[in-house]
Amino acid sequence: MEVTGLAAVLLAIALLLVVVSAVQPVARRLEVSETVLLALVGIVIGGGADLVIRSTYTDKIPGMAGTALNGVAETFLDFPVSSEVFLLVFLPVLVFQGALAIDVRRLADEAATVLLLAVVAVVVSTATIGFALFPFAQMPLVVCLLLGSIVATTDPSAVAGIFRDIGAASRLTRLVEGEALLNDAAAIAIFAVLLDSVTSHQAIHVGSATISFLVSFAGAIAIGIIGARLMLYMITVLGNAPAAETTLTVALPYIVYILCDEVIGVSGVVATAAAGLTMSVYGPSTFRPQTWRFLNELWQQLVFWAGSLVFVLASMLIPRLLVGMTRWDVVLIVIASVAGLVARATVVFGLLPVLAWTRLAPPVPSPFKVTMVWGGLRGAITLALALAVTENPNVSTPVAHFIGIIATGFVLITLLLNGTTLRSVVLFLKLDQLSPMDQALRHQVLSIALEKVAERARETGDELGFSTDATRSVIDSLEVRSHEERSANTFDTDLGDRQRVTLALITIANQERSILLDLFRIQGLSRRVMETLLRTADAMVDGARLEGRFGYVRALRKRLRPPLKFRMGQFLHSHLHYDKLLMDAMAERFEMLMVGHLVSLSLSRFLRESMEPMLGSRVSEIVAETLARQRKMLDEALAALRLHYPGYAEALETRIFRQIVLRLEGQEVDTLHAESLISDELSRELHREVERRRMRLDRRMTFNLRNNIEGRLKNAPVFRGLPAAALHDLSMSASLRFPAIGETLLKRGHKVHTVFFVSAGRAEMHVIERDIHFGAGDVIGGLEVIENRPMPGTVRTVQFGHMLAIPASRFHRLLEEYPVVASNLEELLRGRAERGANTLSMAATAGEVSDPPAQPATEYVSVMKD
């Protein structure tokens, strides 16, 4: 019985998947690109099917064999695949996974280079190939340019696969993959404009086409980002539902692609790339680590199927597209290929140095440039666009014939010539070798690691009772390798202290990211908090890589600054007395500081136990000092909150500890099950019990913003003597401020509109070559309100704090209603001034004063009177 219809198509796809699975190990064994081998397989299948149909020998085969063979050949020749299938079914998957796998922050450093290769190179290639063919092709210029746009898009899959197989420089792979994200969009946009001109027989208006191109790009980027962020928000609403979360990521690329391409009329490829990049940035902090890992593995599998099938199916069309090819067509193919190579070389060697000279992008070494020029392979998208022309009923037969043959021949030359020799080019240029820093680090790490392995191997052999003769050769070989690595070690001479500190800080930041992801497995921790911590950990990696220690510390300080949500909540609290947003922001900040504190302790232990043997004591001391500053800033910020919200702090600590213990309990159950000490049924029951207790911790804790404020005011010397009603009114009517380090509270020469009561933290003001310090219990701006004069200096915070912000009019009314406040303030000023003078006198007697000392907060009174 003959298989027909949908069953025949599904059977053909299944057989192609079998072929694809066999191609991968064969390509690895032959050391050729998988895509090149897939293309050859597709050509053989397409050509073989055509040969079977044309041949009469199958009719002579007895029985069902001949009929089945003809049926298979007809299925492959009439396979229901068109340009629309390539562009709507396969392209969103390939683009989205390519963006998802990219390190966006590392790619940001190469943004100018990627845009040059993805947009400018496509335009230059389109023009160069079109004008090169125009004198010889006997076709209108617009048709030649249309062909140029079709073959201008490069396919990175073969190139990136080769780079990964031979261990080429990661930057080279990043540039190729980054280019691939956008060059398809640029080529398709130019292709659409030129195809419309060919079919409508109208001239192209460059100005309007350029504006349309830019609008399409910008609109698609916005829609892609918005779509991804909405999807991420849905995931946070769904809670812990891995299957639903993964399903949303599969739907996302098709939604944004079709919405942009078919409904809105902007670039669907760019929108899909933007959505994938957004997922790459925010995904690790939104998905649970195990879900994120599964999601990436799923997408790698999907792109393997899609990428392999698209190459085989597109290559099956090659024999059909080459029907009627003449010798002159071969000449035109050679002209187009040479023109494409020249155009790419012009951009890479001519324009990339301009970017480096203007400092818009890091310089690209010449070996990289050679590889990028030779690695401009064309593939399935080029064939799909050529097929779209041949399928278009408004395109004349000569034009369709010209486009189909030249584009297909162009693809074959790049795959069979460039694709088969690219590996040799990379090896010849030595791009598979480690950088000097990595090479030096390799010897350092291996020499230490092999010593530890040899020691553990000796102990293991003794425990297992192996004879000395059996273990001696293995342990001796480890010791010999360790000695060889130690002899070749140039770590101390090749790398200076600055480079080693930078390397250590990058390692520390990456370790922090790993610890955070490990903590994120504890269900119940806020996704938003983990997103902030992971994002700033990545920023610390980039800061250390670009600016060393300074960049690392600057990124850390930025982490501790109040975010936009916190500042908005502060504004609404101060001006509209709306506290909900600020309370949410404070709860998140509390959790962020506490998690950061736990991570800083782990980093110190990691530095001491793992990094000090590798980097040496001197570099470890420098890094330890940086980590100590980090922990000091975290502790100061956390202490200011603990002081006023001790109950919340204790409850949060208890909650986090319970979550950690529940995770340990779950791991212990897994260990017992893995060792067959408990049954499957008992394991499931114990996990359900752990999950029930964990769900009790999902309830969000309530943060009381004004907790303990009245008590702090009651104990403040400046408000001593105020009745309870006045203290309560003051605590409820005044607003709270949580200033960060370096925040300006009051400006020099400006009238005081807000008086600050320092509940915790420190601030300082510079007045007449003196630094005036404000600490807990001080009032900033109160004396200026009493005497109705501007501030004598700018007041800035030098420590994270907790302050009560009292409007000047409210403070003035408080003084009128309760004169005891003014008396307390003056008494406080006199007492502290006397103590400051006595301290200064004793220091002068001891001969310890060389510079003007920092003054207590109240001494600027005497300074102003002088």
Summary of the structure (lengths in Angstrom):
residues: 866
radius of gyration: 34.8
end to end distance: 110.7
largest distance: 119.7
contacts: 2861
relative contact order: 0.06
helix: 76%
strand: 4%
